[in-house]
Amino acid sequence: MPGLFLDRRDAGRRLAEKLGGYSRRPDVLVLALPRGGVPVAYEVARALNAPLDVFVVRKLGVPGHEELAMGAVATGGVRVLNNEIVEALGIPTPIIDAVAARERLELARRERLYRGSRPQPDVRGRTVILVDDGLATGATMYAAIEGLRQQGPARIVVAVPTASRDACEEMKKRADEVICAITPEPFQAVGRWYQEFSQTTDDEVRELLASQSKSNAEVARFRAADDVLRQ
């Protein structure tokens, strides 16, 4: 039935129930795909007692049909194309390049806005849980995975509240583990499975990250104390 989740925060709390095995692990880092993934990931990070940050990805929409993803760009200069859509629609390379250039500008703007002077988190050797509010084509998540692989994490876990069965199965070929809380059919769209699915704002993203940054510091102190006790 439509509206299975009340909103993104509710979806995050329910998704966290399926990630209990990662709770309080010192190697775990939760990364949200802005903007819609941030409220979901905020609740996941709180439940797991794990630090939270963002990994910025921008969808490359087909001109005139921007809701249809022909690919995505991500932090680190990564670009992923959906070759099936590109070939089926005969989208020329100059058009793709123009859309990608525009989205890279927006990606850089969001990096500055959300992170400010904070450095990107070091993911080397860590278990990274990548969170979004759902999977439709999966293009943005593919870009995030490829971008992260270049930084050397030990393990990439993709976690979303809802996805189509096909998208969830296809994602398993790219990530080390995939958690899709529900895979309803017919899927139709991510927003169909939320009662409230208004656009997440930049201000909301910044507020949630600022709130969690205090928890991140507390997590760091807890882990440092735990390390001392283990010595």
PADREN-847987 format. One record per residue (C-alpha): x, y, z; residue in three letters. Coordinates in Angstrom, 3 decimals, m for minus. Layout:
<pt><X>X</X><Y>Y</Y><Z>Z</Z><residu>ALA</residu></pt>
...
//
This chain:
<pt><X>0.000</X><Y>0.000</Y><Z>0.000</Z><residu>MET</residu></pt>
<pt><X>1.188</X><Y>3.538</Y><Z>m0.713</Z><residu>PRO</residu></pt>
<pt><X>2.506</X><Y>5.441</Y><Z>2.271</Z><residu>GLY</residu></pt>
<pt><X>4.088</X><Y>2.525</Y><Z>4.088</Z><residu>LEU</residu></pt>
<pt><X>6.635</X><Y>4.894</Y><Z>5.713</Z><residu>PHE</residu></pt>
<pt><X>5.414</X><Y>8.018</Y><Z>7.468</Z><residu>LEU</residu></pt>
<pt><X>8.398</X><Y>10.063</Y><Z>6.255</Z><residu>ASP</residu></pt>
<pt><X>12.163</X><Y>9.728</Y><Z>5.746</Z><residu>ARG</residu></pt>
<pt><X>12.943</X><Y>9.827</Y><Z>9.469</Z><residu>ARG</residu></pt>
<pt><X>10.484</X><Y>6.988</Y><Z>10.095</Z><residu>ASP</residu></pt>
<pt><X>12.008</X><Y>5.046</Y><Z>7.197</Z><residu>ALA</residu></pt>
<pt><X>15.474</X><Y>5.530</Y><Z>8.697</Z><residu>GLY</residu></pt>
<pt><X>14.415</X><Y>4.166</Y><Z>12.063</Z><residu>ARG</residu></pt>
<pt><X>12.884</X><Y>1.104</Y><Z>10.443</Z><residu>ARG</residu></pt>
<pt><X>15.870</X><Y>0.577</Y><Z>8.161</Z><residu>LEU</residu></pt>
<pt><X>18.199</X><Y>0.713</Y><Z>11.165</Z><residu>ALA</residu></pt>
<pt><X>16.425</X><Y>m2.331</Y><Z>12.604</Z><residu>GLU</residu></pt>
<pt><X>17.855</X><Y>m4.371</Y><Z>9.720</Z><residu>LYS</residu></pt>
<pt><X>21.389</X><Y>m3.086</Y><Z>10.345</Z><residu>LEU</residu></pt>
<pt><X>21.718</X><Y>m4.086</Y><Z>13.990</Z><residu>GLY</residu></pt>
<pt><X>24.805</X><Y>m6.171</Y><Z>13.305</Z><residu>GLY</residu></pt>
<pt><X>26.738</X><Y>m2.958</Y><Z>12.620</Z><residu>TYR</residu></pt>
<pt><X>25.832</X><Y>m1.286</Y><Z>15.907</Z><residu>SER</residu></pt>
<pt><X>28.707</X><Y>0.241</Y><Z>17.934</Z><residu>ARG</residu></pt>
<pt><X>31.353</X><Y>m1.138</Y><Z>15.600</Z><residu>ARG</residu></pt>
<pt><X>34.407</X><Y>1.151</Y><Z>15.553</Z><residu>PRO</residu></pt>
<pt><X>35.012</X><Y>0.650</Y><Z>11.817</Z><residu>ASP</residu></pt>
<pt><X>31.523</X><Y>1.721</Y><Z>10.692</Z><residu>VAL</residu></pt>
<pt><X>30.808</X><Y>5.039</Y><Z>8.969</Z><residu>LEU</residu></pt>
<pt><X>27.363</X><Y>6.062</Y><Z>7.684</Z><residu>VAL</residu></pt>
<pt><X>27.385</X><Y>8.164</Y><Z>4.513</Z><residu>LEU</residu></pt>
<pt><X>24.190</X><Y>9.761</Y><Z>3.210</Z><residu>ALA</residu></pt>
<pt><X>23.395</X><Y>10.681</Y><Z>m0.370</Z><residu>LEU</residu></pt>
<pt><X>22.013</X><Y>14.244</Y><Z>m0.195</Z><residu>PRO</residu></pt>
<pt><X>19.519</X><Y>15.480</Y><Z>m0.013</Z><residu>ARG</residu></pt>
<pt><X>16.824</X><Y>12.871</Y><Z>0.535</Z><residu>GLY</residu></pt>
<pt><X>19.152</X><Y>10.301</Y><Z>2.031</Z><residu>GLY</residu></pt>
<pt><X>20.243</X><Y>12.537</Y><Z>4.905</Z><residu>VAL</residu></pt>
<pt><X>17.126</X><Y>12.283</Y><Z>7.147</Z><residu>PRO</residu></pt>
<pt><X>17.159</X><Y>8.497</Y><Z>6.620</Z><residu>VAL</residu></pt>
<pt><X>20.878</X><Y>8.183</Y><Z>7.384</Z><residu>ALA</residu></pt>
<pt><X>20.577</X><Y>10.457</Y><Z>10.421</Z><residu>TYR</residu></pt>
<pt><X>18.291</X><Y>7.933</Y><Z>12.107</Z><residu>GLU</residu></pt>
<pt><X>20.472</X><Y>5.014</Y><Z>11.015</Z><residu>VAL</residu></pt>
<pt><X>23.611</X><Y>6.637</Y><Z>12.450</Z><residu>ALA</residu></pt>
<pt><X>21.849</X><Y>7.423</Y><Z>15.735</Z><residu>ARG</residu></pt>
<pt><X>20.600</X><Y>3.851</Y><Z>16.102</Z><residu>ALA</residu></pt>
<pt><X>23.994</X><Y>2.319</Y><Z>15.286</Z><residu>LEU</residu></pt>
<pt><X>25.952</X><Y>4.844</Y><Z>17.379</Z><residu>ASN</residu></pt>
<pt><X>28.043</X><Y>5.536</Y><Z>14.287</Z><residu>ALA</residu></pt>
<pt><X>29.418</X><Y>8.755</Y><Z>12.773</Z><residu>PRO</residu></pt>
<pt><X>27.512</X><Y>10.384</Y><Z>9.920</Z><residu>LEU</residu></pt>
<pt><X>28.656</X><Y>12.350</Y><Z>6.897</Z><residu>ASP</residu></pt>
<pt><X>27.558</X><Y>12.939</Y><Z>3.307</Z><residu>VAL</residu></pt>
<pt><X>28.760</X><Y>11.674</Y><Z>m0.052</Z><residu>PHE</residu></pt>
<pt><X>27.540</X><Y>14.055</Y><Z>m2.732</Z><residu>VAL</residu></pt>
<pt><X>26.152</X><Y>12.582</Y><Z>m5.951</Z><residu>VAL</residu></pt>
<pt><X>24.200</X><Y>14.305</Y><Z>m8.724</Z><residu>ARG</residu></pt>
<pt><X>21.901</X><Y>12.587</Y><Z>m11.193</Z><residu>LYS</residu></pt>
<pt><X>22.349</X><Y>13.325</Y><Z>m14.897</Z><residu>LEU</residu></pt>
<pt><X>18.800</X><Y>13.803</Y><Z>m16.119</Z><residu>GLY</residu></pt>
<pt><X>17.798</X><Y>13.335</Y><Z>m19.753</Z><residu>VAL</residu></pt>
<pt><X>17.161</X><Y>16.830</Y><Z>m21.197</Z><residu>PRO</residu></pt>
<pt><X>13.430</X><Y>17.411</Y><Z>m21.309</Z><residu>GLY</residu></pt>
<pt><X>12.842</X><Y>14.382</Y><Z>m19.079</Z><residu>HIS</residu></pt>
<pt><X>15.048</X><Y>15.230</Y><Z>m16.116</Z><residu>GLU</residu></pt>
<pt><X>13.420</X><Y>12.657</Y><Z>m13.840</Z><residu>GLU</residu></pt>
<pt><X>14.930</X><Y>9.929</Y><Z>m16.078</Z><residu>LEU</residu></pt>
<pt><X>18.572</X><Y>9.316</Y><Z>m15.151</Z><residu>ALA</residu></pt>
<pt><X>21.042</X><Y>8.761</Y><Z>m17.960</Z><residu>MET</residu></pt>
<pt><X>23.858</X><Y>8.638</Y><Z>m15.405</Z><residu>GLY</residu></pt>
<pt><X>25.352</X><Y>10.430</Y><Z>m12.421</Z><residu>ALA</residu></pt>
<pt><X>28.454</X><Y>12.242</Y><Z>m11.173</Z><residu>VAL</residu></pt>
<pt><X>29.974</X><Y>11.926</Y><Z>m7.703</Z><residu>ALA</residu></pt>
<pt><X>32.673</X><Y>13.361</Y><Z>m5.468</Z><residu>THR</residu></pt>
<pt><X>36.121</X><Y>12.525</Y><Z>m6.798</Z><residu>GLY</residu></pt>
<pt><X>35.431</X><Y>13.209</Y><Z>m10.481</Z><residu>GLY</residu></pt>
<pt><X>33.417</X><Y>10.007</Y><Z>m10.982</Z><residu>VAL</residu></pt>
<pt><X>30.936</X><Y>9.809</Y><Z>m13.862</Z><residu>ARG</residu></pt>
<pt><X>28.673</X><Y>6.807</Y><Z>m14.462</Z><residu>VAL</residu></pt>
<pt><X>26.413</X><Y>6.435</Y><Z>m17.510</Z><residu>LEU</residu></pt>
<pt><X>23.329</X><Y>4.300</Y><Z>m18.036</Z><residu>ASN</residu></pt>
<pt><X>24.350</X><Y>3.051</Y><Z>m21.456</Z><residu>ASN</residu></pt>
<pt><X>20.979</X><Y>1.426</Y><Z>m22.129</Z><residu>GLU</residu></pt>
<pt><X>19.173</X><Y>4.762</Y><Z>m21.811</Z><residu>ILE</residu></pt>
<pt><X>21.888</X><Y>6.702</Y><Z>m23.650</Z><residu>VAL</residu></pt>
<pt><X>21.829</X><Y>4.291</Y><Z>m26.601</Z><residu>GLU</residu></pt>
<pt><X>18.060</X><Y>3.841</Y><Z>m26.663</Z><residu>ALA</residu></pt>
<pt><X>17.465</X><Y>7.605</Y><Z>m26.809</Z><residu>LEU</residu></pt>
<pt><X>20.473</X><Y>8.354</Y><Z>m29.004</Z><residu>GLY</residu></pt>
<pt><X>21.794</X><Y>11.024</Y><Z>m26.640</Z><residu>ILE</residu></pt>
<pt><X>24.943</X><Y>12.577</Y><Z>m28.185</Z><residu>PRO</residu></pt>
<pt><X>28.165</X><Y>12.932</Y><Z>m26.198</Z><residu>THR</residu></pt>
<pt><X>28.191</X><Y>16.777</Y><Z>m26.258</Z><residu>PRO</residu></pt>
<pt><X>24.764</X><Y>16.810</Y><Z>m24.570</Z><residu>ILE</residu></pt>
<pt><X>25.948</X><Y>14.380</Y><Z>m21.905</Z><residu>ILE</residu></pt>
<pt><X>29.079</X><Y>16.464</Y><Z>m21.322</Z><residu>ASP</residu></pt>
<pt><X>27.041</X><Y>19.669</Y><Z>m20.983</Z><residu>ALA</residu></pt>
<pt><X>24.659</X><Y>18.140</Y><Z>m18.444</Z><residu>VAL</residu></pt>
<pt><X>27.585</X><Y>16.618</Y><Z>m16.516</Z><residu>ALA</residu></pt>
<pt><X>29.410</X><Y>19.968</Y><Z>m16.391</Z><residu>ALA</residu></pt>
<pt><X>26.324</X><Y>21.709</Y><Z>m14.996</Z><residu>ARG</residu></pt>
<pt><X>25.770</X><Y>19.019</Y><Z>m12.383</Z><residu>GLU</residu></pt>
<pt><X>29.428</X><Y>19.121</Y><Z>m11.309</Z><residu>ARG</residu></pt>
<pt><X>28.992</X><Y>22.813</Y><Z>m10.494</Z><residu>LEU</residu></pt>
<pt><X>25.990</X><Y>21.970</Y><Z>m8.318</Z><residu>GLU</residu></pt>
<pt><X>27.930</X><Y>19.095</Y><Z>m6.746</Z><residu>LEU</residu></pt>
<pt><X>30.749</X><Y>21.462</Y><Z>m5.791</Z><residu>ALA</residu></pt>
<pt><X>28.252</X><Y>23.985</Y><Z>m4.381</Z><residu>ARG</residu></pt>
<pt><X>26.682</X><Y>21.340</Y><Z>m2.164</Z><residu>ARG</residu></pt>
<pt><X>30.065</X><Y>20.083</Y><Z>m0.989</Z><residu>GLU</residu></pt>
<pt><X>30.896</X><Y>23.616</Y><Z>0.218</Z><residu>ARG</residu></pt>
<pt><X>27.444</X><Y>24.167</Y><Z>1.716</Z><residu>LEU</residu></pt>
<pt><X>27.163</X><Y>20.885</Y><Z>3.608</Z><residu>TYR</residu></pt>
<pt><X>30.741</X><Y>20.339</Y><Z>4.679</Z><residu>ARG</residu></pt>
<pt><X>32.181</X><Y>23.846</Y><Z>4.918</Z><residu>GLY</residu></pt>
<pt><X>35.765</X><Y>23.606</Y><Z>6.105</Z><residu>SER</residu></pt>
<pt><X>35.420</X><Y>20.040</Y><Z>7.351</Z><residu>ARG</residu></pt>
<pt><X>37.580</X><Y>17.563</Y><Z>5.425</Z><residu>PRO</residu></pt>
<pt><X>36.036</X><Y>14.559</Y><Z>3.761</Z><residu>GLN</residu></pt>
<pt><X>35.981</X><Y>11.533</Y><Z>6.074</Z><residu>PRO</residu></pt>
<pt><X>38.769</X><Y>8.997</Y><Z>5.708</Z><residu>ASP</residu></pt>
<pt><X>37.099</X><Y>5.769</Y><Z>4.545</Z><residu>VAL</residu></pt>
<pt><X>40.252</X><Y>3.688</Y><Z>4.113</Z><residu>ARG</residu></pt>
<pt><X>39.817</X><Y>0.285</Y><Z>5.725</Z><residu>GLY</residu></pt>
<pt><X>36.375</X><Y>1.131</Y><Z>7.073</Z><residu>ARG</residu></pt>
<pt><X>32.928</X><Y>m0.361</Y><Z>6.589</Z><residu>THR</residu></pt>
<pt><X>30.852</X><Y>2.303</Y><Z>4.862</Z><residu>VAL</residu></pt>
<pt><X>27.054</X><Y>2.160</Y><Z>4.958</Z><residu>ILE</residu></pt>
<pt><X>25.723</X><Y>4.175</Y><Z>2.008</Z><residu>LEU</residu></pt>
<pt><X>22.172</X><Y>5.383</Y><Z>2.620</Z><residu>VAL</residu></pt>
<pt><X>19.544</X><Y>6.916</Y><Z>0.351</Z><residu>ASP</residu></pt>
<pt><X>15.756</X><Y>7.226</Y><Z>0.618</Z><residu>ASP</residu></pt>
<pt><X>15.232</X><Y>4.604</Y><Z>m2.098</Z><residu>GLY</residu></pt>
<pt><X>16.483</X><Y>3.104</Y><Z>m5.345</Z><residu>LEU</residu></pt>
<pt><X>14.798</X><Y>3.710</Y><Z>m8.680</Z><residu>ALA</residu></pt>
<pt><X>17.331</X><Y>3.282</Y><Z>m11.522</Z><residu>THR</residu></pt>
<pt><X>20.244</X><Y>3.109</Y><Z>m9.070</Z><residu>GLY</residu></pt>
<pt><X>22.420</X><Y>5.467</Y><Z>m11.163</Z><residu>ALA</residu></pt>
<pt><X>23.305</X><Y>7.801</Y><Z>m8.300</Z><residu>THR</residu></pt>
<pt><X>24.149</X><Y>4.903</Y><Z>m5.998</Z><residu>MET</residu></pt>
<pt><X>26.351</X><Y>3.318</Y><Z>m8.680</Z><residu>TYR</residu></pt>
<pt><X>28.311</X><Y>6.565</Y><Z>m8.907</Z><residu>ALA</residu></pt>
<pt><X>28.683</X><Y>6.709</Y><Z>m5.133</Z><residu>ALA</residu></pt>
<pt><X>29.981</X><Y>3.136</Y><Z>m5.015</Z><residu>ILE</residu></pt>
<pt><X>32.528</X><Y>3.779</Y><Z>m7.749</Z><residu>GLU</residu></pt>
<pt><X>33.669</X><Y>6.976</Y><Z>m6.078</Z><residu>GLY</residu></pt>
<pt><X>34.114</X><Y>5.251</Y><Z>m2.740</Z><residu>LEU</residu></pt>
<pt><X>35.954</X><Y>2.251</Y><Z>m4.200</Z><residu>ARG</residu></pt>
<pt><X>38.694</X><Y>4.624</Y><Z>m5.293</Z><residu>GLN</residu></pt>
<pt><X>39.231</X><Y>5.613</Y><Z>m1.642</Z><residu>GLN</residu></pt>
<pt><X>39.873</X><Y>2.097</Y><Z>m0.346</Z><residu>GLY</residu></pt>
<pt><X>37.083</X><Y>1.156</Y><Z>2.096</Z><residu>PRO</residu></pt>
<pt><X>37.124</X><Y>m2.385</Y><Z>3.446</Z><residu>ALA</residu></pt>
<pt><X>33.427</X><Y>m2.914</Y><Z>2.737</Z><residu>ARG</residu></pt>
<pt><X>30.535</X><Y>m1.010</Y><Z>1.142</Z><residu>ILE</residu></pt>
<pt><X>27.017</X><Y>m1.680</Y><Z>2.384</Z><residu>VAL</residu></pt>
<pt><X>24.111</X><Y>m0.112</Y><Z>0.476</Z><residu>VAL</residu></pt>
<pt><X>21.049</X><Y>0.438</Y><Z>2.675</Z><residu>ALA</residu></pt>
<pt><X>17.722</X><Y>1.894</Y><Z>1.532</Z><residu>VAL</residu></pt>
<pt><X>14.165</X><Y>1.767</Y><Z>2.872</Z><residu>PRO</residu></pt>
<pt><X>12.616</X><Y>0.854</Y><Z>m0.489</Z><residu>THR</residu></pt>
<pt><X>13.628</X><Y>m0.269</Y><Z>m3.979</Z><residu>ALA</residu></pt>
<pt><X>12.379</X><Y>m2.259</Y><Z>m6.897</Z><residu>SER</residu></pt>
<pt><X>13.393</X><Y>m5.915</Y><Z>m6.786</Z><residu>ARG</residu></pt>
<pt><X>15.398</X><Y>m5.543</Y><Z>m9.990</Z><residu>ASP</residu></pt>
<pt><X>17.304</X><Y>m2.506</Y><Z>m8.679</Z><residu>ALA</residu></pt>
<pt><X>18.036</X><Y>m4.258</Y><Z>m5.404</Z><residu>CYS</residu></pt>
<pt><X>19.326</X><Y>m7.408</Y><Z>m7.133</Z><residu>GLU</residu></pt>
<pt><X>21.421</X><Y>m5.423</Y><Z>m9.615</Z><residu>GLU</residu></pt>
<pt><X>22.986</X><Y>m3.437</Y><Z>m6.777</Z><residu>MET</residu></pt>
<pt><X>24.240</X><Y>m6.684</Y><Z>m5.222</Z><residu>LYS</residu></pt>
<pt><X>26.633</X><Y>m7.015</Y><Z>m8.162</Z><residu>LYS</residu></pt>
<pt><X>28.329</X><Y>m3.757</Y><Z>m7.197</Z><residu>ARG</residu></pt>
<pt><X>28.201</X><Y>m3.462</Y><Z>m3.388</Z><residu>ALA</residu></pt>
<pt><X>29.509</X><Y>m5.927</Y><Z>m0.809</Z><residu>ASP</residu></pt>
<pt><X>26.096</X><Y>m6.077</Y><Z>0.861</Z><residu>GLU</residu></pt>
<pt><X>22.696</X><Y>m4.604</Y><Z>0.020</Z><residu>VAL</residu></pt>
<pt><X>19.850</X><Y>m4.024</Y><Z>2.472</Z><residu>ILE</residu></pt>
<pt><X>16.517</X><Y>m3.059</Y><Z>0.912</Z><residu>CYS</residu></pt>
<pt><X>13.923</X><Y>m2.900</Y><Z>3.688</Z><residu>ALA</residu></pt>
<pt><X>11.025</X><Y>m3.434</Y><Z>1.280</Z><residu>ILE</residu></pt>
<pt><X>10.920</X><Y>m4.333</Y><Z>m2.433</Z><residu>THR</residu></pt>
<pt><X>7.255</X><Y>m3.846</Y><Z>m3.379</Z><residu>PRO</residu></pt>
<pt><X>5.900</X><Y>m4.685</Y><Z>m6.816</Z><residu>GLU</residu></pt>
<pt><X>4.817</X><Y>m2.863</Y><Z>m8.840</Z><residu>PRO</residu></pt>
<pt><X>7.377</X><Y>m0.358</Y><Z>m7.578</Z><residu>PHE</residu></pt>
<pt><X>6.531</X><Y>2.692</Y><Z>m9.751</Z><residu>GLN</residu></pt>
<pt><X>8.473</X><Y>5.317</Y><Z>m7.748</Z><residu>ALA</residu></pt>
<pt><X>10.329</X><Y>5.836</Y><Z>m4.462</Z><residu>VAL</residu></pt>
<pt><X>7.887</X><Y>8.482</Y><Z>m3.236</Z><residu>GLY</residu></pt>
<pt><X>4.912</X><Y>6.129</Y><Z>m3.563</Z><residu>ARG</residu></pt>
<pt><X>6.053</X><Y>4.324</Y><Z>m0.414</Z><residu>TRP</residu></pt>
<pt><X>6.076</X><Y>7.407</Y><Z>1.802</Z><residu>TYR</residu></pt>
<pt><X>3.086</X><Y>9.248</Y><Z>3.212</Z><residu>GLN</residu></pt>
<pt><X>5.149</X><Y>12.458</Y><Z>3.342</Z><residu>GLU</residu></pt>
<pt><X>7.817</X><Y>12.858</Y><Z>0.667</Z><residu>PHE</residu></pt>
<pt><X>8.419</X><Y>16.571</Y><Z>0.289</Z><residu>SER</residu></pt>
<pt><X>11.816</X><Y>17.701</Y><Z>m0.942</Z><residu>GLN</residu></pt>
<pt><X>14.534</X><Y>17.777</Y><Z>1.691</Z><residu>THR</residu></pt>
<pt><X>15.997</X><Y>21.293</Y><Z>1.861</Z><residu>THR</residu></pt>
<pt><X>19.627</X><Y>22.379</Y><Z>2.129</Z><residu>ASP</residu></pt>
<pt><X>18.841</X><Y>23.895</Y><Z>5.526</Z><residu>ASP</residu></pt>
<pt><X>17.452</X><Y>20.592</Y><Z>6.785</Z><residu>GLU</residu></pt>
<pt><X>20.581</X><Y>18.787</Y><Z>5.601</Z><residu>VAL</residu></pt>
<pt><X>22.825</X><Y>21.281</Y><Z>7.383</Z><residu>ARG</residu></pt>
<pt><X>20.772</X><Y>21.115</Y><Z>10.597</Z><residu>GLU</residu></pt>
<pt><X>20.862</X><Y>17.315</Y><Z>10.703</Z><residu>LEU</residu></pt>
<pt><X>24.601</X><Y>17.199</Y><Z>10.004</Z><residu>LEU</residu></pt>
<pt><X>25.263</X><Y>19.831</Y><Z>12.667</Z><residu>ALA</residu></pt>
<pt><X>23.186</X><Y>17.893</Y><Z>15.187</Z><residu>SER</residu></pt>
<pt><X>24.925</X><Y>14.637</Y><Z>14.383</Z><residu>GLN</residu></pt>
<pt><X>28.380</X><Y>16.236</Y><Z>14.480</Z><residu>SER</residu></pt>
<pt><X>27.988</X><Y>16.533</Y><Z>18.269</Z><residu>LYS</residu></pt>
<pt><X>27.105</X><Y>12.842</Y><Z>18.406</Z><residu>SER</residu></pt>
<pt><X>30.092</X><Y>12.077</Y><Z>16.168</Z><residu>ASN</residu></pt>
<pt><X>32.356</X><Y>13.673</Y><Z>18.779</Z><residu>ALA</residu></pt>
<pt><X>30.735</X><Y>11.631</Y><Z>21.530</Z><residu>GLU</residu></pt>
<pt><X>31.170</X><Y>8.453</Y><Z>19.468</Z><residu>VAL</residu></pt>
<pt><X>34.852</X><Y>9.293</Y><Z>18.958</Z><residu>ALA</residu></pt>
<pt><X>35.357</X><Y>9.761</Y><Z>22.713</Z><residu>ARG</residu></pt>
<pt><X>33.543</X><Y>6.493</Y><Z>23.456</Z><residu>PHE</residu></pt>
<pt><X>35.686</X><Y>4.594</Y><Z>20.985</Z><residu>ARG</residu></pt>
<pt><X>38.897</X><Y>6.152</Y><Z>22.279</Z><residu>ALA</residu></pt>
<pt><X>37.988</X><Y>5.149</Y><Z>25.825</Z><residu>ALA</residu></pt>
<pt><X>37.092</X><Y>1.662</Y><Z>24.649</Z><residu>ASP</residu></pt>
<pt><X>40.469</X><Y>1.352</Y><Z>22.906</Z><residu>ASP</residu></pt>
<pt><X>42.238</X><Y>2.287</Y><Z>26.140</Z><residu>VAL</residu></pt>
<pt><X>40.319</X><Y>m0.335</Y><Z>28.101</Z><residu>LEU</residu></pt>
<pt><X>41.205</X><Y>m2.993</Y><Z>25.544</Z><residu>ARG</residu></pt>
<pt><X>44.945</X><Y>m2.292</Y><Z>25.810</Z><residu>GLN</residu></pt>
//
